[in-house]
Amino acid sequence: MRCLPRSLPRGGRPAVSAQGQAAMPQPQGWQGPRQRGASPGASGTAGPRRGQPRLSCTARHQPGSREIPVQVRFLKSKQNSLDHTGRYQVIEGIMSPVNDSYGKKGLVSARHRIAMAKLALETSDWIRVDPWESEQETWTETVKVLRHHYNESLRLLQSKKEFMKNKQPTERSTEDSLSYQHSGLPELKLLCGADFLQTFKTPNLWKEEHIKEIVEKFGLVCISRAGSDPAQYINESDLLTKFQHNIFLVKEWIQNEISATQIRYALCRGLSVKYLIPDSVISYIAQHNIYTEESERKNEGDLLQPLKLCNTTVNPLND
């Protein structure tokens, strides 16, 4: 998910308010830290202080990497929460399908997962599918995917700066000029469900240095899920506790317990999943006969790729 300061319009044209405004009060359910130096604003409006670094957030979901695109609402919840803090304006969400070699039980081909995700996002004006991760020769560790998106954000930002620098002063609008003067480095966040934090404790699934880099340099935005206690997961980990200021916990007030696993099981049994996923995705699944008893057995008994790399016998992690 890519985010910009609240003063930037959703259309993407940069604008910085002429006078700095205080951040909005945090909405109920938002447990992340308030911006340093910010205080609740009386007017109910929000915007960064003048000269505040430009922010950008990008996200990737794994190890769940659900094969059916039921995460659109999941991403929308995070957009709402980040927007309402007054610290960010979410301008882009990125769904990054995991590589086929990840080894998850029942994982269908990336080409199908990408196609379904694109169909599910046809009406979205801010979420896109990025195939980079799935196009690599083998599975790519989460932190490396985040680095890739971060570097891409830097490259795009630099290109924009060069473009603005070469513009004649008479061609620049006031908004463009202010954005050029006050643009800063982007910021990326990894979006996940609260149960994602628990996977950090799975032996050999994560490298300790990767967890540290993710929570320290990027940060997490975790949405609540039934049966998960993210605060407890954080308290039980010295590393997560140390960087808890960079872990944002979001309360999902409208619970959405749709499970990709349950949808796949329903499809395997010939049951209807109408209204659970978009009709275009249902048609695609039927056309390509994707979710069957045979496909659900794919990679059965195999270790996930990170566990294979550790050459350690651990039960496969299934969702």
Summary of the structure (lengths in Angstrom):
residues: 319
radius of gyration: 20.7
end to end distance: 22.9
largest distance: 65.8
contacts: 973
relative contact order: 0.17
helix: 41%
strand: 9%
